[in-house]
Amino acid sequence: MNKSKREAIFKRFQEANPDPTTELHYGNRFQLLIAVILSAQATDRSVNQATAALFRQVRTPQAMLELGEAGLKRHIRTIGLYNSKASNIIATCRILAERHGGRVPGEREALEALPGVGRKTANVILNTAFGEPTIAVDTHIFRVANRTGIAPGKTVLQVEKKLLKVVPEPYLRNAHHWLILHGRYTCTARRPRCPGCLIHDLCEYRHKSEPVERP
């Protein structure tokens, strides 16, 4: 895919959705961190359902420590891997309270040192909470980048590095959200909704179906 096509793709994404953001519900950076940790191998909807009551009660690492692991599990038991996630969250809250003054750090190294936080989670926090032009490559972004031809790669890290290189700079900050939403609702895994796709004529997917003709 050439530079002009990528430029046109992201321009359309921007025109259709000028201010994209995560679909996770949160009230501050700490709650966002917890929601992202919980979202691993889970849907945003299931996380939002589980955190609705939790976040009314817990807004800080100290409040989470006071709730305790058993109390946290009662809130998140509908989410997959909730036992290990609860353990990681309590350990993370302890580190935030003891080493970071109860605040979520804005540095990658400090974020990735937190239990339950890997590169993808760190990228989400850096992008959504701190406005950095990072791209957290999940299954949706990996699929869209490869299928459309925007940034093909064999591994998540390859796709991330290529996206950071080829996405036009004015669109980098929001590219993460546009690509996730496109993969979640249009360029879906089993049956991509090509006929109504915003970038149908720019996409290089060989097996795409024809667009819907409009009068």
Steps between C-alpha positions, in 0.01 A plus 500: 500500500636841409518816707211678327262211565589496869451875517156466342401215734581689818348819368170313456527350848552848641210652308267223616618506863704811591547416868521122544565348840487172685166333563611410852327704769722677753520816706874553538835358391506244778159362406607488135805293597283256694248474215773431245656229719157339532435523126767245408316208332169665588260735323473867589131446568566229760764719667265800511228287659740375765658836579179705519453433872872454570595846373228667705679362804865506390674800342854464637760226558458540875126447475563184296742372766238566767244307295745208488542214259192312620286812468634571153425145388137542597475786251688341210413130525304519171822584314731229370819433698362710784708324767835584342380846400393576856838391631681716245281802568558488875876464444492790253308718744757430769780613267306810395441594861854430621711614204293746298305697758176334396530626143519314171847557353532644152818315407499171311765335718311579820170382353640172371648433846146478641351149541251425223631782278678405177592701196145512361347623825779755543434629148129544575577698816766714334264578212165541673608644834808698397431581135813336361496377138526132588310211343394199705469215251223264607333233286283762326788727402717204398223375271419840348865592442565173317171459318481853361870523420551807719784339696553127441706306751539149636509599866327754720825688552573511126156645434538755780838620374379521141187693595710750694713541190232525230199667664514870405612704801182712535299180550736306728344595831153372403600216266482249786132565561397527135658168413350319801152632428532415131601145588232464764203622296589486129810296417385213720680167521260255337283714278647842428229750412662610178189635321453783748867556578625857518827412327376231257661657193834551678529164675724240335324190636477255210176333606287800585140503384358776284369820651130572522385712208341824608249692287 
